[in-house]
């Protein structure tokens, strides 16, 4: 991935045009530092505390859903980490795929080809199940240490397909999330009571929160039903989806159920199932929610999830930097 450091830096500062080049040793060193792979910086010990990212603003941890927000689900852990460091992000919601790739899972088991037969899909699922039963958690600590040495905390671990997992695999998912240093699992919400009850039992067993991610079709009562089944059943409230689907602000829901909210997804959308927009152009009360988390001192990560169309002449990293700056400015 080719990254334009000048445009990203300009976006973080809020500049509308490219800043003039400053030929100083410090500026040159900073450009060189950004260009190096994060893994090399960590292994060499070159990333000093002063250079580490810090996106905890006024007590609110700004994060990013990765690698989803980078638009490339096949990114490895080092590539994700490098981008986060460049953007100044110190917290993430990380999907399990890059972690399992680091642990040596056969690629075809976590990225199966489309249009496979039912028998082939079942065979792949069984092979993945057997691999998960045999994998050691020792190298998970190595993955976590690399992120923490770079100043990036893996607070939320996104687990896809958890409702289809066997009991052993669900236990594995919670163990993996804990080993990564997470404080919650996230997954798409189910609308079958038996599924929410089953996974909720594992959450209570491990005493580890699971935040169910809602879409525009998710109503407050869907989460409230999940809450009734298990103490550690929680909510990942997607602010944009909530506004688009419910046509009201999510603030009242957050005030009532904040103790169950693991993290919120920050995106902007219009009412009435309207489109995603650049931050500040939709109907989502992003700034109000961020300030509410700040003022109430809730332990809720504000996780940016990038989904709007990239404007002509821009790129994803520049737009991500602008989104981060929007959130920082709201909390200033």
C-alpha positions in Angstrom: 0.0 0.0 0.0 1.5 3.3 -1.1 0.8 6.0 1.6 1.2 9.7 1.1 2.6 10.9 4.4 2.4 14.6 3.5 -1.4 14.4 2.7 -2.1 12.3 5.9 -0.1 14.7 8.1 -1.9 17.7 6.5 -5.3 16.0 7.1 -4.4 15.4 10.8 -3.7 19.1 11.1 -6.8 20.1 9.2 -4.9 21.7 6.4 -6.8 21.9 3.1 -3.7 22.1 1.0 -0.4 20.4 1.1 2.0 22.1 3.5 5.3 23.5 2.3 8.2 21.1 2.7 10.4 21.8 5.7 14.0 20.6 5.1 15.1 20.0 8.7 16.8 17.0 10.3 13.8 16.4 12.5 11.3 16.5 9.6 13.5 14.2 7.5 13.9 11.8 10.5 10.1 11.8 10.9 9.5 10.9 7.3 12.1 8.1 7.5 10.5 6.8 10.7 7.1 6.6 9.0 8.5 4.8 6.0 10.0 2.0 8.0 7.9 -1.1 8.7 6.4 -1.1 12.2 7.8 -4.5 12.9 11.3 -3.3 12.2 10.8 -0.4 14.6 9.5 -2.6 17.3 12.2 -5.3 17.0 15.0 -2.7 16.9 13.6 -0.8 19.9 13.7 2.4 17.8 10.1 3.4 18.6 10.6 5.6 21.6 7.8 6.5 24.0 7.6 10.0 22.5 7.0 8.6 19.1 4.3 6.2 20.0 0.8 6.9 18.9 -1.7 8.3 21.4 -5.4 8.5 20.4 -6.8 8.7 23.9 -8.3 12.2 23.9 -9.7 13.7 27.1 -10.1 10.2 28.5 -11.8 8.8 25.4 -10.0 6.1 23.5 -10.4 6.7 19.8 -9.9 3.4 17.9 -10.4 1.9 14.4 -12.0 -1.3 13.1 -9.1 -3.0 11.4 -8.3 -4.2 8.8 -11.9 -3.5 7.6 -11.4 0.2 7.6 -8.3 -0.1 5.5 -10.4 -1.7 2.8 -8.2 -4.8 2.6 -9.3 -7.9 4.6 -6.1 -9.7 3.7 -3.7 -7.3 5.4 -1.3 -8.9 7.8 -0.7 -7.8 11.3 2.5 -5.8 10.5 0.7 -3.9 7.7 -2.2 -3.1 10.0 0.1 -2.0 12.8 2.2 0.3 10.5 -0.9 2.1 9.3 -2.2 2.6 12.8 1.1 4.0 14.0 1.1 6.4 11.0 -2.4 7.6 11.8 -1.5 8.1 15.5 -4.0 5.4 16.7 -3.4 3.7 20.0 -6.4 1.5 20.1 -8.1 -0.9 17.7 -10.9 -3.4 17.2 -9.0 -6.2 15.5 -10.5 -9.1 13.5 -9.1 -12.5 14.2 -8.1 -13.3 10.7 -4.7 -11.6 10.7 -4.0 -13.1 14.1 -4.8 -16.6 12.9 -2.7 -16.0 9.8 0.2 -15.1 12.1 -0.4 -18.3 14.0 0.0 -20.3 10.8 -3.5 -21.2 9.8 -3.7 -22.5 6.2 -5.0 -19.5 4.2 -7.8 -21.4 2.5 -9.4 -22.1 5.9 -9.9 -18.4 6.8 -10.4 -17.1 3.2 -12.3 -19.9 1.5 -13.2 -19.5 -2.2 -16.7 -18.4 -3.0 -19.3 -20.8 -4.5 -17.9 -23.9 -2.9 -20.1 -26.9 -2.5 -21.9 -27.6 0.8 -19.7 -30.6 1.3 -16.5 -28.6 0.7 -17.7 -25.9 3.0 -18.3 -28.4 5.8 -14.9 -30.0 5.2 -13.3 -26.6 5.5 -15.2 -25.7 8.7 -14.1 -29.1 10.2 -10.5 -28.5 9.2 -10.5 -25.1 10.8 -12.1 -26.5 13.9 -9.4 -29.1 14.2 -6.7 -26.5 13.7 -8.1 -24.2 16.4 -8.1 -27.1 18.8 -4.4 -27.8 18.2 -3.0 -24.2 18.0 -0.9 -22.9 20.9 -1.6 -19.6 22.6 2.1 -19.0 23.1 2.6 -17.1 19.9 -0.5 -15.0 20.5 1.5 -13.3 23.3 4.2 -12.5 20.7 1.6 -10.9 18.4 0.2 -8.9 21.3 3.7 -7.8 22.5 4.5 -6.4 19.1 1.4 -4.2 19.1 1.9 -3.1 22.7 5.5 -2.3 22.1 4.4 0.0 19.3 1.8 1.7 21.5 -1.3 0.1 20.1 -3.8 -1.7 22.4 -6.0 -4.5 21.0 -9.1 -3.7 23.2 -11.8 -5.3 21.1 -11.4 -8.6 19.2 -13.9 -9.1 16.3 -14.9 -12.7 15.9 -16.8 -13.6 12.7 -19.2 -16.4 12.6 -19.2 -17.2 16.3 -22.8 -18.5 16.3 -21.8 -21.3 13.9 -18.8 -22.3 16.0 -18.7 -25.5 18.1 -18.4 -25.2 21.8 -14.7 -25.8 21.7 -14.3 -23.1 19.1 -16.3 -20.6 21.2 -14.0 -21.3 24.1 -11.0 -20.8 21.8 -12.4 -17.4 20.7 -12.7 -16.1 24.2 -9.3 -17.5 25.2 -7.8 -15.9 22.1 -9.4 -12.5 22.9 -8.0 -12.6 26.4 -4.5 -13.6 25.2 -4.5 -10.6 22.9 -5.2 -8.3 25.8 -8.8 -7.5 24.8 -11.5 -6.6 27.1 -14.4 -7.6 24.9 -15.3 -9.7 21.8 -17.5 -8.2 19.1 -19.7 -10.0 16.6 -22.8 -9.4 14.5 -26.0 -9.6 16.5 -28.2 -12.6 16.1 -32.0 -12.4 16.1 -32.6 -16.0 17.4 -33.0 -16.1 21.2 -31.3 -19.5 21.5 -28.2 -18.2 19.8 -27.9 -15.2 22.1 -28.5 -17.4 25.1 -25.9 -19.9 24.0 -23.1 -17.4 23.4 -24.1 -15.5 26.4 -23.5 -18.6 28.6 -19.9 -18.6 27.3 -19.5 -14.9 28.0 -20.7 -15.4 31.5 -18.5 -18.5 31.9 -15.4 -16.5 30.9 -16.7 -13.3 32.6 -15.8 -11.5 29.4 -18.0 -9.0 27.5 -19.3 -9.7 24.1 -20.6 -6.7 22.2 -23.2 -7.5 19.5 -22.9 -5.2 16.5 -26.1 -3.7 15.3 -27.2 -2.7 11.8 -29.9 -0.4 10.6 -32.4 -3.2 11.2 -31.4 -3.5 14.9 -33.8 -2.0 17.4 -33.1 -1.2 21.0 -35.2 -4.2 22.1 -33.0 -6.6 20.2 -30.1 -5.6 22.5 -32.3 -5.5 25.5 -33.4 -9.1 24.8 -29.7 -10.1 24.6 -29.0 -8.4 27.9 -31.7 -10.4 29.6 -30.1 -13.7 28.7 -26.6 -13.1 30.2 -24.7 -10.7 32.4 -21.9 -10.3 29.9 -24.0 -9.9 26.8 -23.4 -6.4 25.6 -23.8 -4.0 22.7 -21.6 -2.6 20.0 -23.7 0.3 19.0 -23.0 1.5 15.5 -24.1 5.2 15.7 -24.6 5.6 12.0 -26.7 2.5 11.6 -28.7 3.4 14.7 -29.6 6.8 13.3 -30.3 5.5 9.8 -32.6 2.7 11.0 -34.2 4.1 14.1 -34.4 7.8 12.9 -33.6 9.0 16.4 -30.4 9.8 18.3 -28.7 6.9 20.1 -28.0 9.1 23.1 -31.0 7.9 25.2 -30.1 4.3 24.6 -26.4 4.9 25.6 -27.4 6.7 28.8 -29.7 3.8 29.8 -27.4 1.0 28.9 -23.9 2.4 28.9 -22.7 -0.3 31.3 -23.5 -2.9 28.6 -21.9 -1.0 25.7 -18.4 -2.4 24.9 -17.7 0.2 22.2 -19.5 2.4 19.6 -18.8 2.5 15.9 -18.3 6.0 14.7 -19.6 6.8 11.3 -22.0 9.3 9.9 -25.2 8.5 8.1 -28.5 10.2 7.2 -31.9 9.4 8.7 -34.4 7.1 6.9 -31.7 4.6 5.8 -29.7 7.4 4.2 -26.2 7.0 2.9 -22.9 7.1 4.7 -21.4 10.6 4.6 -18.0 12.2 5.6 -18.0 13.0 9.3 -20.1 16.0 10.1 -22.3 15.9 7.0 -24.9 13.4 8.2 -27.5 13.2 10.9 -25.4 11.2 13.4 -24.6 13.1 16.6 -20.9 12.0 16.7 -19.6 15.0 18.6 -22.4 14.7 21.2 -21.8 11.0 21.8 -18.0 11.6 22.1 -18.5 14.3 24.7 -21.0 12.2 26.6 -18.4 9.4 26.9 -15.9 11.9 27.9 -18.0 13.7 30.5 -19.4 10.5 32.0 -16.0 8.8 32.0 -17.4 5.6 30.4 -15.0 2.9 29.4 -16.3 2.8 25.8 -13.9 2.8 22.9 -15.0 5.2 20.1 -14.2 3.0 17.2 -14.1 4.6 13.8 -15.5 2.4 11.0 -14.7 3.8 7.6 -17.5 3.3 5.1 -18.2 6.5 3.1 -17.2 6.9 -0.5 -13.7 8.4 -0.9 -14.0 11.8 -2.5 -12.3 12.4 -5.9 -8.7 13.4 -5.5 -8.4 11.9 -2.0 -7.4 8.5 -0.7 -8.4 6.3 2.2 -5.6 7.2 4.6 -6.2 10.9 4.1 -9.9 10.4 4.8 -9.2 8.3 7.9 -6.9 11.1 9.1 -9.7 13.6 8.6 -12.1 11.4 10.5 -9.7 11.1 13.4 -9.2 14.8 13.5 -13.0 15.4 13.5 -13.2 13.2 16.6 -10.2 14.9 18.3 -11.6 18.3 17.6 -15.0 17.3 19.1 -13.2 16.2 22.3 -10.9 19.2 22.6 
